[in-house]
Amino acid sequence: MHDTTALLVELGSVILGLGIIGRFAGRIGLSPIPLYLLAGLAFGEGGLLPLGASEEFTAIGAEIGVILLLLLLGLEYSASELVTSLKTQYPSGAVDFVLNATPGAAAGLMLGWGPVGAVALAGVTWISSSGVIAKVMTDMGRLGNRETPVILGVLVIEDLAMAVYLPLLTAMLAGAGLAGGSIALLIALGTVGFVLYLALRHGRLISRAVSSDNPEMLLLVVLGLTVLVAGVAQQLQVSAAVGAFLVGIALSGEVAEGARKLLTPLRDLFAAVFFVFFGLSTDPAEIPPVLLPAALLAIVTVFTKIGTGWYASRRAGIGPRGRWRAGGTLVARGEFSIVIAGLAVATEPRIGPIATAYVLILVIVGPLTARWTEPVASKLQAPCWPASSRSRPSRPSSRCRRTTTSRRSTPDATPTDAGLQRSGRRPPAGPEDGPPAAVQSGVAA
């Protein structure tokens, strides 16, 4: 009885505290993720007030949080959208992987973590935070900008790559050799291909089988199916998170929309528990020694992400200002970096502190780079005309003429309705508007 009472008191205090933290973060315009991590550090081992009675429940809640994060992510995309993004954005995805996974892998090897730690840290530095980026674009009113489809395309490629990366990492963490890792990779590729085929060919039948007019029944069926598939995927060494992601992809139409509305509050609750649990499992005393390497890694990957967004936008024919905005927007890391670190921390405990410090830095810096990268880059560019009007030449330089022509032919933003972007429809083109970014993404500028 005493244990149950302590569990309820601790659990109620944690959830109430998360609610207060979330409201405070919303008031100051900050993502709650860093505050959740700090709360976990404060109440974990070595913190101010360690929690003991609710640790097991929190661990289970954290597993559910990861599953729901990936399920809701899968529900955001249809199979046809994933295939289209894969066809048009794969060069940008390759550049994204090389520029942003390489610093993490190199840092892991330099720190002496070996191949497994290097692969895990590569994933931490590679994947951007879809949740933080979506919130930043919404708050800044950029959902109608021409670079927004490019940003979303890069995020889709990263999310789809998770379906291959996570099983490979899971196999490596389990100690599987080259043969075991190759088998896990083949199983993951085969599973992803099979699910995409089913979703493309028989998506309506799958959604019809799951559909229900009763919200309670829909919630139970989707949640039960997701947890079941996640468990089977975990048993096959494919990763429970990938199983949940594939369930989300398989559902479409009204079923996906209804499930998303019902599951979003649960996702937010258990995702918060997951971030707290990750903080609980990290000793705060281990963070100060890794602040310098985490800060150096953050600085390097800020510039590599900006380069990724600039390259992807240039391929799509976006003007210079839009390229810088896209790069700055992609900087934030968050939930999926912590998911990757959470998988690896049991095998390589040293990744926990550096991943925590790294995410804390970039989840705060990300919204700042989204706002200020383009203005700073514009100020640093040399002016086309001299300051004195007396010395003004009759024509600007060739570089300025090219920039002016580019800006006139491909404007960076159009005053569109944000709902058109969410629905996937192209807003009406203006008289000087170039081809849509989604069409241009497969054509080199």
C-alpha positions as CSV (number, residue, x, y, z in Angstrom):
1,M,0.0,0.0,0.0
2,H,2.8,2.3,0.9
3,D,4.5,1.6,-2.5
4,T,1.3,2.4,-4.4
5,T,0.9,5.7,-2.5
6,A,4.4,6.7,-3.2
7,L,4.0,5.8,-6.9
8,L,0.8,7.9,-7.2
9,V,2.3,10.9,-5.3
10,E,5.5,10.8,-7.5
11,L,3.7,10.3,-10.7
12,G,1.1,13.0,-10.0
13,S,3.9,15.4,-9.1
14,V,5.8,14.6,-12.3
15,I,2.8,15.1,-14.6
16,L,1.7,18.3,-12.8
17,G,5.2,19.6,-13.0
18,L,5.4,18.8,-16.8
19,G,2.1,20.7,-17.3
20,I,3.5,23.8,-15.5
21,I,6.8,23.5,-17.4
22,G,4.9,23.2,-20.8
23,R,2.8,26.3,-20.0
24,F,5.9,28.3,-19.0
25,A,7.7,27.2,-22.2
26,G,4.7,28.3,-24.3
27,R,4.6,31.7,-22.6
28,I,8.3,32.5,-23.5
29,G,8.0,31.0,-27.0
30,L,10.4,28.1,-26.3
31,S,10.1,24.4,-27.1
32,P,9.4,22.5,-23.8
33,I,11.9,19.7,-24.7
34,P,15.0,21.3,-23.0
35,L,12.9,22.1,-19.9
36,Y,11.7,18.4,-19.8
37,L,15.3,17.2,-20.0
38,L,16.4,19.6,-17.2
39,A,13.5,18.4,-15.1
40,G,14.7,14.8,-15.6
41,L,18.2,15.8,-14.6
42,A,16.9,17.5,-11.5
43,F,15.0,14.4,-10.3
44,G,17.3,11.7,-11.5
45,E,20.2,9.9,-9.9
46,G,22.6,12.6,-8.7
47,G,19.9,15.3,-9.0
48,L,18.2,17.5,-6.4
49,L,15.4,15.0,-5.5
50,P,15.8,11.5,-6.9
51,L,12.6,9.6,-7.7
52,G,12.5,5.9,-6.9
53,A,9.0,4.6,-6.7
54,S,7.8,5.7,-10.2
55,E,11.0,4.7,-12.0
56,E,9.6,1.5,-13.5
57,F,6.4,3.1,-14.6
58,T,8.3,6.0,-16.1
59,A,10.4,3.6,-18.1
60,I,7.3,1.9,-19.6
61,G,5.8,5.3,-20.3
62,A,8.9,6.4,-22.1
63,E,8.7,3.3,-24.4
64,I,5.1,4.2,-25.2
65,G,6.2,7.8,-25.8
66,V,8.7,6.7,-28.5
67,I,6.1,4.5,-30.1
68,L,3.5,7.3,-30.2
69,L,6.1,9.8,-31.5
70,L,6.8,7.6,-34.5
71,L,3.2,6.6,-35.1
72,L,2.1,10.2,-35.3
73,L,5.0,11.0,-37.6
74,G,3.9,8.2,-39.9
75,L,0.3,9.5,-39.9
76,E,1.5,12.8,-41.2
77,Y,2.5,11.3,-44.5
78,S,0.8,9.2,-47.1
79,A,2.7,6.5,-49.0
80,S,2.5,8.5,-52.2
81,E,4.0,11.6,-50.5
82,L,6.9,9.5,-49.3
83,V,7.6,8.0,-52.7
84,T,7.4,11.4,-54.4
85,S,9.8,13.0,-51.8
86,L,12.1,10.0,-52.2
87,K,12.2,10.5,-56.0
88,T,12.7,14.3,-56.0
89,Q,14.7,14.9,-52.8
90,Y,17.1,12.0,-52.7
91,P,20.2,14.2,-53.7
92,S,19.4,16.6,-50.9
93,G,18.9,13.7,-48.5
94,A,22.3,12.3,-49.5
95,V,24.0,15.7,-48.9
96,D,22.2,16.0,-45.6
97,F,23.5,12.6,-44.5
98,V,27.1,13.3,-45.5
99,L,27.3,16.8,-44.1
100,N,25.5,16.1,-40.8
101,A,26.2,12.5,-39.9
102,T,29.9,12.7,-40.6
103,P,30.7,15.2,-37.8
104,G,29.0,12.9,-35.2
105,A,30.7,9.8,-36.5
106,A,34.1,11.5,-36.4
107,A,33.5,12.9,-32.9
108,G,32.5,9.4,-31.7
109,L,35.7,7.9,-33.1
110,M,37.8,10.7,-31.7
111,L,36.3,10.2,-28.2
112,G,37.2,6.5,-28.4
113,W,33.7,5.1,-28.5
114,G,34.3,2.6,-31.3
115,P,32.1,1.9,-34.3
116,V,28.8,1.5,-32.4
117,G,29.1,4.7,-30.5
118,A,30.2,6.5,-33.7
119,V,27.1,5.3,-35.6
120,A,24.8,6.3,-32.7
121,L,26.3,9.8,-32.4
122,A,26.1,10.2,-36.2
123,G,22.3,9.7,-35.9
124,V,22.1,12.2,-33.1
125,T,23.8,14.9,-35.2
126,W,22.0,14.0,-38.4
127,I,18.3,14.1,-37.7
128,S,16.5,17.4,-37.3
129,S,13.6,17.9,-35.0
130,S,10.4,17.8,-37.0
131,G,8.3,19.0,-34.1
132,V,10.5,22.0,-33.2
133,I,10.8,23.0,-36.9
134,A,7.1,22.8,-37.5
135,K,6.3,25.0,-34.5
136,V,9.0,27.5,-35.6
137,M,7.6,27.8,-39.1
138,T,4.0,28.2,-37.8
139,D,5.0,30.8,-35.2
140,M,7.0,32.8,-37.8
141,G,4.2,32.6,-40.5
142,R,6.4,30.8,-43.0
143,L,4.1,28.0,-44.0
144,G,3.3,29.8,-47.2
145,N,6.9,30.5,-48.2
146,R,8.4,28.9,-51.3
147,E,11.2,27.2,-49.4
148,T,8.8,25.4,-47.0
149,P,8.1,22.4,-49.4
150,V,11.9,22.0,-49.6
151,I,12.3,22.0,-45.8
152,L,9.5,19.5,-45.5
153,G,11.0,17.3,-48.2
154,V,14.3,17.1,-46.3
155,L,12.5,16.2,-43.1
156,V,10.5,13.5,-44.9
157,I,13.7,12.0,-46.3
158,E,15.2,12.0,-42.8
159,D,12.1,10.4,-41.3
160,L,12.0,7.7,-44.0
161,A,15.8,7.0,-43.4
162,M,15.0,6.4,-39.8
163,A,13.2,3.2,-40.9
164,V,16.5,1.9,-42.1
165,Y,18.9,3.5,-39.7
166,L,17.2,2.4,-36.5
167,P,17.1,-1.4,-37.3
168,L,20.8,-1.2,-38.2
169,L,21.7,0.6,-35.0
170,T,19.6,-1.8,-33.0
171,A,21.4,-4.8,-34.5
172,M,24.8,-3.2,-33.8
173,L,23.8,-2.4,-30.2
174,A,22.7,-6.1,-29.8
175,G,26.3,-7.1,-30.7
176,A,25.4,-8.6,-34.1
177,G,28.3,-8.9,-36.5
178,L,28.5,-7.9,-40.1
179,A,26.2,-10.8,-41.1
180,G,23.6,-10.0,-38.4
181,G,23.7,-6.3,-39.3
182,S,23.2,-7.1,-43.0
183,I,20.3,-9.4,-42.2
184,A,18.7,-6.7,-40.0
185,L,19.2,-4.1,-42.8
186,L,17.6,-6.5,-45.4
187,I,14.7,-7.2,-43.1
188,A,14.1,-3.4,-42.6
189,L,14.3,-2.6,-46.3
190,G,12.0,-5.5,-47.2
191,T,9.5,-4.5,-44.5
192,V,9.5,-0.8,-45.5
193,G,9.1,-1.8,-49.2
194,F,6.3,-4.2,-48.4
195,V,4.4,-1.6,-46.2
196,L,4.8,1.1,-48.9
197,Y,3.4,-1.4,-51.5
198,L,0.4,-2.3,-49.3
199,A,-0.2,1.4,-48.6
200,L,-0.1,2.4,-52.2
201,R,-2.1,-0.5,-53.6
202,H,-4.4,-1.4,-50.7
203,G,-4.3,1.6,-48.5
204,R,-8.1,2.1,-48.7
205,L,-8.8,-1.4,-47.7
206,I,-6.5,-1.2,-44.7
207,S,-8.0,2.1,-43.6
208,R,-11.5,0.7,-44.1
209,A,-10.7,-2.3,-41.9
210,V,-9.5,0.0,-39.1
211,S,-12.1,2.7,-39.5
212,S,-14.9,3.3,-37.0
213,D,-17.4,6.0,-36.4
214,N,-16.9,5.5,-32.7
215,P,-13.9,7.5,-31.5
216,E,-13.3,5.1,-28.6
217,M,-13.2,2.1,-30.9
218,L,-10.9,3.9,-33.4
219,L,-8.5,4.8,-30.6
220,L,-8.4,1.3,-29.1
221,V,-7.9,-0.4,-32.5
222,V,-5.2,2.0,-33.8
223,L,-3.3,2.0,-30.4
224,G,-3.6,-1.7,-30.0
225,L,-2.5,-2.4,-33.5
226,T,0.5,-0.1,-33.2
227,V,1.7,-1.5,-29.9
228,L,1.3,-5.1,-31.3
229,V,3.3,-4.3,-34.4
230,A,5.9,-2.5,-32.4
231,G,6.4,-5.5,-30.2
232,V,6.7,-7.9,-33.2
233,A,9.2,-5.5,-34.8
234,Q,11.2,-5.4,-31.7
235,Q,11.3,-9.2,-31.6
236,L,12.6,-9.2,-35.2
237,Q,15.3,-6.7,-34.2
238,V,13.7,-4.1,-36.5
239,S,13.0,-1.6,-33.7
240,A,9.6,-0.9,-32.1
241,A,9.8,2.7,-33.3
242,V,10.0,1.7,-36.9
243,G,7.1,-0.7,-36.5
244,A,5.0,2.2,-35.2
245,F,6.1,4.5,-38.0
246,L,5.1,1.9,-40.6
247,V,1.6,1.5,-39.1
248,G,1.2,5.3,-39.4
249,I,2.2,5.2,-43.1
250,A,-0.3,2.3,-43.8
251,L,-3.2,4.4,-42.6
252,S,-4.6,7.2,-44.7
253,G,-7.5,9.5,-45.3
254,E,-10.1,10.1,-42.7
255,V,-8.8,7.3,-40.5
256,A,-5.4,8.9,-40.3
257,E,-6.9,12.3,-39.6
258,G,-9.2,10.9,-36.9
259,A,-6.4,8.8,-35.3
260,R,-4.1,11.9,-35.3
261,K,-6.6,14.0,-33.4
262,L,-7.3,11.3,-30.8
263,L,-3.7,10.3,-30.3
264,T,-2.0,13.7,-30.2
265,P,-2.8,14.4,-26.5
266,L,-1.5,10.9,-25.6
267,R,1.6,11.5,-27.7
268,D,2.3,14.8,-26.0
269,L,1.9,13.2,-22.5
270,F,4.1,10.1,-23.0
271,A,6.7,12.0,-25.1
272,A,7.1,14.4,-22.2
273,V,7.5,11.3,-19.9
274,F,10.1,10.0,-22.4
275,F,12.2,13.2,-22.2
276,V,12.0,13.2,-18.5
277,F,13.0,9.5,-18.3
278,F,16.1,10.3,-20.5
279,G,17.0,13.0,-18.1
280,L,16.5,10.7,-15.2
281,S,18.9,8.2,-16.6
282,T,21.7,10.8,-17.0
283,D,23.8,11.9,-14.1
284,P,24.0,15.7,-14.1
285,A,27.6,15.5,-12.8
286,E,28.6,14.0,-16.1
287,I,27.4,16.9,-18.3
288,P,30.0,19.7,-17.4
289,P,33.0,17.6,-18.7
290,V,31.3,17.1,-22.1
291,L,30.0,20.7,-22.6
292,L,33.0,21.7,-24.6
293,P,32.9,18.8,-27.1
294,A,29.1,19.2,-27.3
295,A,29.4,22.9,-28.0
296,L,32.0,22.3,-30.7
297,L,29.9,19.6,-32.3
298,A,26.8,22.0,-32.2
299,I,28.8,24.8,-33.9
300,V,30.0,22.5,-36.7
301,T,26.5,21.0,-37.3
302,V,24.8,24.4,-37.3
303,F,26.8,25.3,-40.4
304,T,26.4,21.9,-42.0
305,K,22.6,22.1,-41.6
306,I,22.6,25.6,-43.0
307,G,24.6,24.2,-45.9
308,T,22.1,21.4,-46.4
309,G,19.1,23.8,-46.5
310,W,21.0,26.1,-48.9
311,Y,21.8,23.3,-51.3
312,A,18.3,21.8,-51.2
313,S,16.7,25.2,-51.9
314,R,19.1,26.0,-54.7
315,R,18.2,22.7,-56.4
316,A,14.5,23.8,-56.1
317,G,15.2,27.2,-57.7
318,I,14.6,29.2,-54.6
319,G,16.2,32.7,-54.4
320,P,19.2,33.4,-52.1
321,R,17.1,34.7,-49.2
322,G,14.9,31.7,-49.2
323,R,18.0,29.4,-49.2
324,W,19.3,31.0,-46.1
325,R,15.9,30.8,-44.4
326,A,15.7,27.1,-45.2
327,G,19.2,26.4,-43.8
328,G,18.6,28.3,-40.6
329,T,15.2,26.5,-40.1
330,L,16.7,23.0,-40.3
331,V,19.2,23.6,-37.5
332,A,17.1,22.4,-34.5
333,R,17.7,18.9,-33.1
334,G,15.3,17.4,-30.6
335,E,13.1,14.4,-30.1
336,F,14.7,12.0,-32.5
337,S,18.2,12.7,-31.4
338,I,17.1,11.8,-27.9
339,V,15.4,8.7,-29.2
340,I,18.6,7.5,-30.9
341,A,20.7,8.3,-27.8
342,G,18.1,6.5,-25.6
343,L,18.5,3.3,-27.6
344,A,22.3,3.5,-27.4
345,V,22.8,4.6,-23.8
346,A,22.5,1.1,-22.4
347,T,25.5,-0.1,-24.5
348,E,27.4,3.2,-24.6
349,P,26.5,5.2,-21.4
350,R,28.9,8.0,-22.4
351,I,26.5,9.1,-25.2
352,G,23.8,10.2,-22.7
353,P,25.5,13.3,-21.3
354,I,26.9,14.6,-24.6
355,A,23.6,14.0,-26.4
356,T,21.7,15.8,-23.6
357,A,24.0,18.8,-23.8
358,Y,24.0,18.8,-27.6
359,V,20.2,18.8,-27.8
360,L,19.9,21.4,-25.1
361,I,22.1,23.7,-27.1
362,L,20.5,23.2,-30.5
363,V,16.9,23.1,-29.4
364,I,17.5,26.7,-28.1
365,V,19.7,27.9,-30.9
366,G,17.5,26.4,-33.7
367,P,14.7,29.0,-33.4
368,L,17.3,31.8,-33.3
369,T,19.0,30.6,-36.5
370,A,15.6,30.2,-38.2
371,R,14.9,33.9,-37.5
372,W,18.4,35.5,-38.0
373,T,20.3,33.4,-40.5
374,E,18.8,35.2,-43.6
375,P,19.1,38.8,-42.2
376,V,22.7,38.2,-41.1
377,A,23.7,36.6,-44.4
378,S,22.1,39.5,-46.3
379,K,24.0,42.1,-44.3
380,L,27.3,40.2,-44.9
381,Q,26.9,40.2,-48.6
382,A,28.7,43.0,-50.5
383,P,26.3,45.8,-51.7
384,C,25.7,46.0,-55.4
385,W,26.1,49.8,-55.5
386,P,28.7,52.0,-53.8
387,A,27.5,54.1,-50.9
388,S,28.2,57.4,-52.7
389,S,25.7,58.1,-55.5
390,R,28.4,60.2,-57.3
391,S,30.5,57.1,-57.9
392,R,27.6,54.9,-58.8
393,P,28.3,53.0,-62.1
394,S,25.8,53.0,-64.9
395,R,25.2,49.3,-64.4
396,P,25.6,46.9,-61.4
397,S,28.3,44.2,-61.5
398,S,27.6,40.9,-63.2
399,R,27.2,39.2,-59.9
400,C,24.5,41.6,-58.8
401,R,22.8,41.3,-62.2
402,R,22.6,37.5,-61.7
403,T,21.3,37.9,-58.2
404,T,18.7,40.4,-59.3
405,T,17.5,38.2,-62.1
406,S,17.3,35.2,-59.8
407,R,15.3,37.1,-57.3
408,R,12.9,38.4,-60.0
409,S,12.4,35.0,-61.6
410,T,12.0,33.0,-58.3
411,P,10.6,35.1,-55.5
412,D,11.4,33.8,-52.0
413,A,7.9,34.0,-50.6
414,T,4.3,34.4,-51.8
415,P,1.4,35.6,-49.7
416,T,-0.4,32.3,-49.6
417,D,-2.7,30.6,-47.2
418,A,-0.9,28.2,-44.9
419,G,-3.7,25.7,-45.2
420,L,-2.8,25.2,-48.9
421,Q,0.6,24.0,-47.9
422,R,-0.7,21.6,-45.3
423,S,-3.2,20.1,-47.9
424,G,-0.4,19.7,-50.4
425,R,-2.0,22.0,-53.0
426,R,0.0,24.6,-54.8
427,P,-1.2,28.2,-54.2
428,P,-2.0,30.2,-57.3
429,A,1.1,31.5,-59.0
430,G,1.6,35.2,-59.3
431,P,2.4,36.9,-62.6
432,E,6.2,36.6,-62.0
433,D,6.0,33.4,-60.0
434,G,8.3,30.6,-61.1
435,P,7.5,26.9,-61.2
436,P,6.5,25.4,-57.8
437,A,9.3,24.4,-55.6
438,A,8.0,20.8,-55.4
439,V,8.3,20.5,-59.2
440,Q,11.7,22.2,-59.4
441,S,13.2,20.1,-56.6
442,G,14.3,17.5,-59.1
443,V,15.9,20.0,-61.5
444,A,19.4,21.3,-60.8
445,A,19.5,25.1,-60.7
